[in-house]
Amino acid sequence: MQISIVIPTYKRPQLLSKCLKALQLQLLNKQEFEILVISDGPDQETRAAVSDFNRLLNIRYFGLPDKKGPAAARNLGWLNAKAAVVAFTDDDCRPDNRWLTAILAEVDPTRAQAFTGRVIVPRGQRPTDYELNTAGLETADFVTANCACTKLALFITGGFDERFSMAWREDSDLEFKLIFHNIDLKKVNQAMVVHPVRRARWGISLKEQKKTLFNALLYQKFPALYRAKIQSIMATCFILLHHSLFCCFFSRLIIKHIFNYGIRRDGLVNTHSLLHHKAIVPYQPFGGTCG
């Protein structure tokens, strides 16, 4: 047994089945890896879905007695893993068939090591805000949709902090603990996982707001790393959003101006009248007011 795969889930048997079907296609011999499916609470549907793969994969099912979040589910998984190397992915992911062989080509099971792979997020020509948010996984440094650790590294760090009771920042917390303990963290681009974007449910924005609690917890634990690796990215995203909204507003104003006043004979917009249009207000720094 070379590697164990831990997949947290909860009442999403159809998504889980697609993930397990992808794992059936791994190039690694099926006797060399095991799959541990951990349900975040009582879940007969998931147990039944796992049983469909009993003869196809080396797979085991575990269930938490109460809903505690994916961090707790992953801890239960890696603590019961038989292999010295543990890979993590999610029930809504599709690992590439070379995923496990790419990880094993880099790992030394006797050392404290961690790895992160490449995440691909397919999206349409006009992605929604939710799709763009999910697409951030492609550029993240370390995400549980596609990562692996030796058991030694997990014991040194203590695994996942179960205070992160929803799927947010628990992976960053583990990453920061790996950095704190000077454990090697390597990017393996050949280890690929596809992460399709699910349709956003009604009320998703309210759920997203709860994530700020876990931002605060992570900042409390690792203020310097949070400022360096997360806060700076969030600030950049905010500035880009601000400029995008301004450009959108200005473009609409130009179109409205052309519609109302037409175009000069030389084919140019009368910029003087545009800039003195009553809808234009002076730019104010953040926190300022517009007169």
matplotlib code that plots the C-alpha trace (Angstrom):
import matplotlib.pyplot as plt

x = [0.0, 1.7, -0.8, -4.2, -6.8, -9.2, -12.4, -14.7, -18.4, -21.9, -25.1, -23.8, -23.7, -24.0, -21.0, -19.0, -19.7, -18.3, -15.1, -14.8, -15.3, -12.4, -10.3, -11.0, -9.0, -5.8, -2.7, -1.4, -2.2, -5.4, -3.7, -1.3, -3.8, -6.9, -9.8, -11.3, -14.7, -15.6, -19.1, -19.5, -22.4, -24.9, -25.4, -27.0, -27.0, -23.3, -22.8, -24.9, -23.0, -19.6, -20.9, -21.4, -17.6, -16.6, -15.6, -14.1, -11.8, -10.0, -12.4, -13.6, -16.5, -16.4, -19.1, -18.8, -21.5, -22.4, -21.8, -18.4, -17.1, -14.6, -11.6, -12.8, -13.7, -10.2, -8.7, -10.7, -9.6, -5.8, -5.7, -7.2, -5.1, -2.9, -0.3, 2.5, 1.4, -2.1, -3.6, -6.7, -9.3, -13.0, -16.2, -16.9, -13.4, -12.2, -8.6, -6.5, -5.5, -1.8, -2.7, -1.3, 1.7, 2.8, 2.6, 4.5, 7.2, 8.1, 7.5, 9.8, 7.5, 10.1, 10.4, 8.0, 6.8, 3.7, 2.7, 0.1, -1.0, -2.7, -6.4, -8.3, -11.7, -13.7, -15.9, -18.0, -17.3, -19.4, -18.6, -20.7, -19.2, -19.5, -17.6, -14.9, -14.6, -14.2, -11.7, -9.4, -8.5, -6.3, -3.9, -4.1, -0.8, -2.3, -5.9, -7.4, -9.0, -5.5, -2.8, -0.8, 1.2, 3.3, 1.7, 4.8, 4.0, 0.4, 1.5, 4.0, 1.4, -1.5, -3.5, -6.5, -7.8, -11.4, -12.5, -12.7, -16.1, -16.9, -14.9, -13.0, -9.4, -8.8, -6.4, -4.6, -4.3, -2.6, -0.3, 0.7, 1.5, 3.6, 5.5, 5.8, 7.4, 9.7, 8.2, 9.0, 6.0, 6.4, 4.2, 3.7, 2.1, 1.7, -0.7, -3.9, -7.5, -10.4, -12.8, -16.1, -18.2, -21.6, -24.7, -24.9, -27.9, -30.2, -28.8, -25.2, -24.2, -25.4, -23.3, -20.3, -20.5, -20.0, -16.5, -15.3, -15.4, -12.7, -10.6, -10.5, -9.5, -6.7, -5.5, -5.5, -3.4, -0.9, -1.1, 2.1, 1.5, -2.1, -1.0, 1.7, -0.2, -3.9, -4.5, -2.3, -4.2, -7.6, -6.5, -5.3, -8.6, -10.5, -8.5, -9.1, -12.8, -12.9, -11.2, -13.4, -16.5, -15.2, -14.4, -17.8, -19.5, -17.4, -18.1, -21.8, -21.6, -19.8, -22.4, -25.2, -23.3, -23.0, -26.7, -27.7, -25.2, -24.0, -20.4, -18.3, -17.7, -14.2, -15.6, -14.5, -16.6, -16.8, -14.6, -15.0, -18.7, -18.3, -16.0, -18.3, -21.3, -23.3, -23.1, -19.3, -18.1, -14.6, -12.7, -12.3, -9.8, -11.2, -13.1, -13.6, -16.9, -18.1, -19.5]
y = [0.0, 3.1, 5.9, 6.5, 8.9, 10.8, 12.2, 14.1, 14.3, 14.7, 13.7, 14.2, 10.6, 11.6, 13.9, 11.3, 8.6, 10.7, 11.2, 7.5, 6.7, 9.0, 7.2, 3.9, 5.2, 5.8, 4.4, 3.2, -0.4, -0.6, -2.7, 0.1, 2.7, 2.8, 5.3, 6.4, 8.2, 10.1, 11.4, 14.5, 13.0, 10.2, 9.5, 6.3, 7.6, 8.0, 4.6, 3.0, 4.8, 3.6, 0.0, 0.1, 0.4, -2.3, -4.8, -2.2, -0.3, -0.8, 1.5, 2.1, 4.2, 6.1, 8.4, 11.1, 10.7, 14.4, 17.1, 18.8, 20.0, 18.7, 19.4, 16.8, 14.4, 14.6, 14.0, 10.9, 9.8, 10.2, 8.8, 5.6, 5.5, 2.5, 4.1, 6.4, 9.0, 10.6, 12.4, 14.6, 15.6, 16.6, 14.7, 17.3, 16.8, 14.6, 13.5, 13.0, 9.4, 10.2, 12.0, 9.4, 8.4, 12.0, 12.4, 9.2, 10.1, 13.0, 11.7, 10.2, 8.4, 8.5, 12.3, 15.1, 16.4, 18.0, 18.5, 20.5, 19.8, 21.7, 22.5, 23.1, 24.9, 24.8, 27.8, 29.4, 32.5, 34.6, 33.2, 34.2, 35.7, 32.3, 30.6, 33.3, 32.7, 28.9, 29.6, 31.1, 27.5, 27.5, 30.0, 29.1, 27.9, 25.0, 23.6, 20.3, 19.7, 18.5, 18.0, 15.3, 14.9, 12.2, 10.9, 12.2, 15.7, 15.4, 14.1, 17.0, 19.6, 18.0, 17.7, 19.9, 22.4, 21.3, 24.7, 25.4, 23.9, 24.7, 24.4, 27.6, 28.4, 24.9, 24.2, 27.5, 26.7, 23.5, 25.2, 27.8, 25.0, 23.3, 26.5, 27.1, 23.7, 24.1, 21.1, 20.9, 22.0, 21.3, 22.0, 19.1, 20.4, 16.9, 16.0, 17.4, 17.5, 19.0, 20.9, 21.6, 24.5, 23.4, 25.6, 28.1, 27.5, 30.3, 32.0, 31.2, 34.8, 34.5, 31.3, 33.0, 35.8, 33.2, 32.7, 35.9, 34.1, 31.7, 34.5, 36.0, 32.7, 32.1, 35.7, 35.2, 32.1, 33.3, 37.1, 37.6, 34.8, 35.9, 39.4, 38.2, 35.5, 36.3, 39.9, 41.2, 39.1, 40.2, 43.9, 43.4, 41.7, 44.6, 47.2, 45.3, 45.1, 48.8, 49.7, 47.2, 48.8, 52.3, 51.3, 49.7, 52.9, 55.1, 52.9, 53.1, 56.9, 57.1, 55.0, 57.2, 60.4, 59.1, 58.2, 61.7, 63.9, 62.0, 61.9, 64.7, 64.8, 63.5, 60.4, 61.2, 61.7, 65.3, 64.6, 68.1, 67.8, 64.3, 65.2, 68.0, 65.8, 66.3, 62.5, 62.7, 63.2, 63.8, 60.7, 60.5, 58.3, 55.4, 56.7, 60.1, 61.7, 63.1, 66.6]
z = [0.0, -1.2, -0.8, 0.9, -0.5, 1.9, 0.6, 3.0, 1.9, 3.1, 1.4, -2.2, -3.5, -7.1, -7.0, -5.0, -7.5, -10.3, -8.2, -7.5, -11.2, -12.0, -9.3, -11.1, -14.0, -12.0, -13.7, -10.3, -9.6, -7.5, -4.9, -4.2, -3.1, -0.8, -0.6, 2.6, 2.2, 5.4, 5.8, 7.9, 9.9, 9.6, 5.9, 4.6, 1.0, 0.9, 2.6, -0.2, -2.9, -1.5, -1.3, -5.1, -5.5, -2.9, -5.7, -7.9, -5.6, -2.3, -0.4, 3.1, 4.6, 7.9, 9.3, 12.0, 14.6, 14.3, 11.6, 12.4, 9.1, 6.5, 8.7, 11.3, 8.5, 7.0, 10.4, 10.9, 7.4, 7.7, 11.2, 9.8, 6.7, 6.1, 3.9, 4.9, 2.3, 2.3, -0.6, -0.2, -2.7, -2.6, -3.6, -6.4, -8.0, -10.9, -10.4, -13.6, -14.2, -13.5, -10.2, -7.8, -9.9, -10.1, -6.3, -5.6, -8.1, -5.8, -2.3, 0.3, 2.8, 5.5, 5.6, 6.6, 3.3, 1.7, -1.9, -3.8, -7.3, -10.1, -10.0, -13.2, -13.0, -16.3, -16.8, -19.5, -21.6, -19.2, -15.7, -12.7, -9.6, -7.9, -10.8, -10.6, -6.9, -7.4, -10.2, -7.5, -6.7, -9.8, -8.4, -4.7, -3.1, -1.2, -1.4, -0.1, -3.5, -4.5, -2.0, -0.2, 3.0, 4.5, 7.7, 9.5, 8.4, 9.6, 13.0, 13.4, 12.5, 14.2, 11.0, 10.4, 13.0, 13.6, 14.7, 11.0, 10.8, 7.2, 4.0, 4.3, 5.4, 6.9, 4.1, 4.6, 8.3, 7.5, 4.9, 7.6, 10.1, 7.5, 7.0, 10.7, 11.2, 8.2, 6.4, 2.7, 0.5, -3.2, -6.2, -8.5, -11.7, -13.2, -10.4, -11.8, -10.5, -12.4, -10.1, -12.0, -10.7, -9.2, -9.8, -7.0, -4.7, -3.6, -0.5, -1.4, -0.7, 3.0, 3.4, 1.9, 4.5, 7.3, 5.9, 7.5, 10.9, 9.7, 8.2, 11.7, 13.3, 10.8, 11.3, 15.1, 14.7, 12.0, 11.7, 9.8, 7.3, 6.9, 6.0, 3.6, 1.8, 2.0, 3.0, 0.2, -2.4, -1.1, -1.3, -4.9, -5.8, -4.3, -6.3, -9.5, -8.8, -8.0, -11.3, -13.2, -11.9, -12.7, -16.3, -16.6, -15.4, -17.7, -20.7, -20.1, -19.8, -23.1, -24.9, -23.3, -24.3, -28.0, -28.0, -26.7, -28.4, -31.4, -32.8, -34.2, -38.0, -37.5, -35.9, -32.4, -29.3, -28.0, -24.9, -23.5, -23.1, -21.9, -19.1, -18.1, -18.1, -14.9, -14.1, -13.7, -10.1, -8.8, -7.7, -4.0, -2.1, -0.1, 2.9, 1.3, 0.2, -3.0, -3.1]

ax = plt.figure().add_subplot(projection="3d")
ax.plot(x, y, z, "-o")
ax.set_aspect("equal")
plt.show()
